[in-house]
Structure formats: C-alpha cells, structure tokens
Amino acid sequence: MPKEQICAVIPAAGRGTRLGLDVPKILAPIGGDCTVWTLLRDSLTGCAGHIHVVIAPAFCDVVRSVVTAGPHGDSISVGVQERPLGMGDAIFGAAEVWKNFGRLLVVWGDQAGLSSGTLRRAIACHASGNGPRCTLPVVEAERPYVQYIFRNGSLESIRQAREGAAVDERGFSDVGVFLLEVEGLEDAWRRYTRIAAAGAVTGEVNFLPFLVYLSQQYGWRFEPVLADDAVEARGINTREDLRFFQERFATCSRGYLPAGCGGTGPIIRNAP
C-alpha cells in the first residue's frame, strides 16, 4: 500500500503537568534531542503520506513550530481541538485533513515505544484485505486496561477498566494504533454520536466503542496483528512511564536494542 494513500492523525491534546513538564506530552524529552514527537515522526514518515497532529489551543503555536520545522515538515500539519471532548472528537474534527485519503491511521500521541516494524506489518495486513475494515496491532497482556474481544473477523466488544468493565486475567490490548478505511467513516461517526452515551467516568463520547459499532452495525472486519514488543502498549501517563522510556532510550543509545525491536511478529488469524 503506497504511503501516499495513508493520512496519520495523532490526537495529542494531553498536557504534561502530571509528568512535571511545562510542555504537552508529545514534546516530552526522551533523551538528547529526542522527544515523543521525534520517535513518532520517525516511525510514521515511512508509512504515511501526511501526518496531522491535533493539539490543545494553549500549545498550538509551540507544537506547530516544532513539528513543522524538522524533517518532512511539508507533509506535517497541526490542528486545534478547542475543547477537551475526547479522542473521537479530535480525530473527526480533523476530517477535512484526512477525508481525501484512502486510509486513516490513528496513533495516540504518547506511544513512545511504537515501532516502525509494527506499523509496516499492520499496513501490509490491511492491504491484503478488501471492503470496510480496521487493522490494529495488539499485545497479549495480564489484566489489560483495555481488552479487545475478537470473534471470526468481528470485534465483539471492548472492555475498558477505566469505565468500570471487568477484564480477563489475560487478553488482547491495543498499542494506540488503528488503521481504518476512510470511505463511509465520517458518516458512520455522525450516526454513532446521535445514539452514543458519554462514558460513565470520562464523560466523553469515546472512540473505542465506535469501533465495536462499526463491526456490529456496519459489518466492518477487524484484523488484529501482534506488535513487535509488549512495551508498545505502554503510553506515557505518569512520571514512571516517562522515566521508563528515558532509561530505555539510554540503553538503546549505548548500542543495545531491547528484545522485540524490529521483529516480524505474526498476524492473528481468526482470533477466538
């Protein structure tokens, strides 16, 4: 699949205050000149024809000056989410940017461990199918914070611990990456928001239940692909998370690559 067919959208309106930073999380320092943004950019530029970053109003100018000044700046844009209404609002508020591409690649803005190998394998898997579908890299985790239940190519349910759902002892969790067909997607979101209830805890119309809606109401096929490394599921939400990736980066910079980097893990066929 040519990368020109793919637009990557990074919802990155999160602030860095819980991390003790005065910059948004996407600009959190990892080591040397490396930030979360540079890690994401380097993984995505070989996979997507355009990258669009969605940021909170307070950080728009500083983020735009950083992300468009470096390599590939002419294929990177920045948009503003005026109110913090959740990931779905950030993604579909940017529809004018991605609606003329064939595929939308959604990547959470704090996934510092994401590997280009995982992205390439997900894109290859997606290109091998046809019809309305979503491909998403997953890891198998103990008591996952968000658990995906797949059944014969459909997405049966998503259990979110933060919304009070019970999860299994082991199950599939995402790595903050979702590759979707663009055709019909915006219209399906509009229909979904007319009937969807806000999350019990977050108060947002969440993006993840929308994926189940696509599967159950529109017949979308969902193809899970194992990520290179379980670490890819870890976002940066706490100071401990940030220290983890800073230490991991320091280890890599000394010439040692942690297990799983650059691997070629399997696609999960007919997940139970």
N, C-alpha and C positions, 0 to 999 in steps of 0.2 A: 504494500500500500504506500504510494508516494506521500511523503510528509506534507506536501502542499495541500493534501485533502483534509488535513487534521488541524483544528484550532485547539490549543490548550488554554484552559481557563483556570486560574489559580485564585480561589477565594482567600484573601489574606487580610481581612479587616481586623484580625486579632491584635490586641495591644500586648506589649512586652512587660507590663507592670508587674505581673506575677513572677516574672523572671528577674525582676530587679533592673530592668532596662528602661531607657527613655526613648527607645525606638520600637517600631512594630516588630512582631515576632519574625517576620520574613527577613528582616535585616539583622537578626541575632547573630553575633560573632561566633564562629566555629573554630577558627584558628588562622593566624596570619591575616591575609586579605580575604579569607573565605567566610561567607555568611550562608545562612539557609538559602537565600536567594541564589547565590552563585552555584550552590550544589544543584538546586532545582533547574536552573538555567542550563547548566552543562549537561544534565540528563535529558532535558527536553528539546534542546535545539536540533539534535539529530533526528528527532521523532516527529516534530510538529512544524508546520509551515508558519504558524503565528502563535505567540504567547500573549495572553491578556491577563493582567494582574488586577484584581479588584481589591480596593483598599478603603479604609475609613477616611472621611474628609480631613481629619486633623493631620494625616500623614501623607496626603496625596502628593504634595509638592516634593517632599524629600524622597519618597519612593520613586516617583517619576524621574527625578534627576539621577537616581542611582541606576535603575533598571534599564533606562534607555541610553545611558552613556557608555555602557560597556559593549562587548562584542555582540553582534546581531541586533543592535538597537533598533534598526529599521524594521524589524519583524516582531517588535515588542511594544505593547501599548498598556496604558493604565486607565482604569475606570474607577468610579467612586460609588460606594454603597452608602447612600445618605443616612439611612437608619439601620441599626443592627437587627435585621429581621431574619437572619439565618442564612445558611449556605444556599438553599434553593433560591431565595431572593437575590443573592449575589450572583449566582450562575445565570438565572433567567433575566436579570436586569441587564446582563451583558449580551443578550441575544442578538442585538444589531451587529455585534462584532463577529459572532460565530455562525449565524444562521445561513450564510452562503458557502460554508464549508460542508464537506460530506460527513465528517465525523467530529464529535466533540470529545475532547479528552479533559476530564475534570481531575485536578490534582490539589489536594488540600495544601495550604500554604505553610505547614510546619513539618512536612515529611522529609526530614534531613537525611534519612537513610535510604531513600528511594534510589534504586539502581537503574541504569540505562538498559541493562540486560533484561530486567523485568518488563520495562516498557516495551522493548523491541519484541519480546515474546508475546505480550498481550496484543500488540498491533498485528503481528503475524497471524495469531489465532483469529483475531477479528476479521482479517482479510480473507480467511479461508471459508467464512460463512456467507450467508446471504439473508436478506429480509431484516425486519426490525430486531435489533439485538443489542446487548450490552456485554462487554467483556471486562472482567475485573480481576486483578491479581489478589490472591488471598494467602494467608498463612494459617496453619493449624495451631491453635493456642489453648492453654488451660484457662477455663472460665473466661472466655473472651468478653471484653467490654461491650462489643457489638458482634453478635453472632448471626451468620447467614445460613439459612436452611435452603439448600438446592434440591430439586427433585426432577430428574429426567429433562433437564434443559430449562426448567422454570425456576423462578425464585419464589419459594413457598412463603417465606416470612423472614423478617429481620428482627431479632430480639435485642433491644437496647437496654443495658443495665441502668443507664442514667435516667431512663423513663420508667424504671421500676420493673422491667421484664426479667423473668428468670432465665438464666442461660445454663447450658450443659457444662459438664466437667471439662470436656474438650469439644472444640468446634472451630469452624472457619471464621476468620476475621479479615477485614479488608486492610489495605495498606494506603488508603486515601487516594486511590486511583480508579477512575471509571471511564471506560471508552464506550460512547454511545453513538448510534446513528442520529443524524440531525433531522432527517425527514420525519415530520409529524411530531417532533419532540416538544416544540414550543406550544403547539395546540393542546397536546396531552397535559402539559403543566397547567395551562389555563383551566382546563376542565377539572383537573385534580384539586386546584386551590378553591374551587367552588364548593367542594364537598369535604375537604380535609379539615380535621380538627387540629388545633395547635397542640404541641407536645405538653404533657401534664406538668413537666418540670421546666422545660426551656421556654414554653410559651410561643414557640415558633412553629410555622408550617415546615416540617423537616423534609430534607431532600431524600433521606434514605427510605422512608415509607413510600415515596413516589416511585421508587424502583420496583417495589412489590406491586404497586398499582399498574405499572407498565406491563409487568408479567401477567398479572391476573386479569386485567381488563382489556389489554391490547395484544396479548399473546406474544410479547417480546421474549426472545430466547436469551438466557443468561449463561455465559460460559466462564466458569472460574479457572484461573491459571495460577499455579503455585509460584509465589515470589522466590527470588534468589535466596533471601535471607529473612528469617523471622524478625530481625531488627527493623525491617522496612515498615512494619506495622506500628512502630513506636513514633508518635508525634512528640513535639516539644511543648509540653503543657506545664511543666514545673522546672524549678532550678536544677533538680536532679536529672531531668531529661536533658537539659542543656549541657550540664557537666558531662553526662554520658557521651554525647556526640562530640564534645570538645576533646575528651580523652581518646575517643575512637579515632578522630581526625589526627591527633598527635601520634597515635600508633601507626596509622597509615603513612604519615609523612616520614616516619623512620624506616619505611620500606616494607612493613608487614601489613598485608591485607587480610582482614578478618575473614573467616570461613564464610562462603556463600557469595562473595563479591564476584560478579561477572559470570555466575553459573548459568546453567541451562536446564532449570527445573522443568518438570512435566506439566502438561495441561491435565486438568482433572476431567475426565470423560464420564458423563452420566453419574455425577456425584449423588450419593444416596440421600 
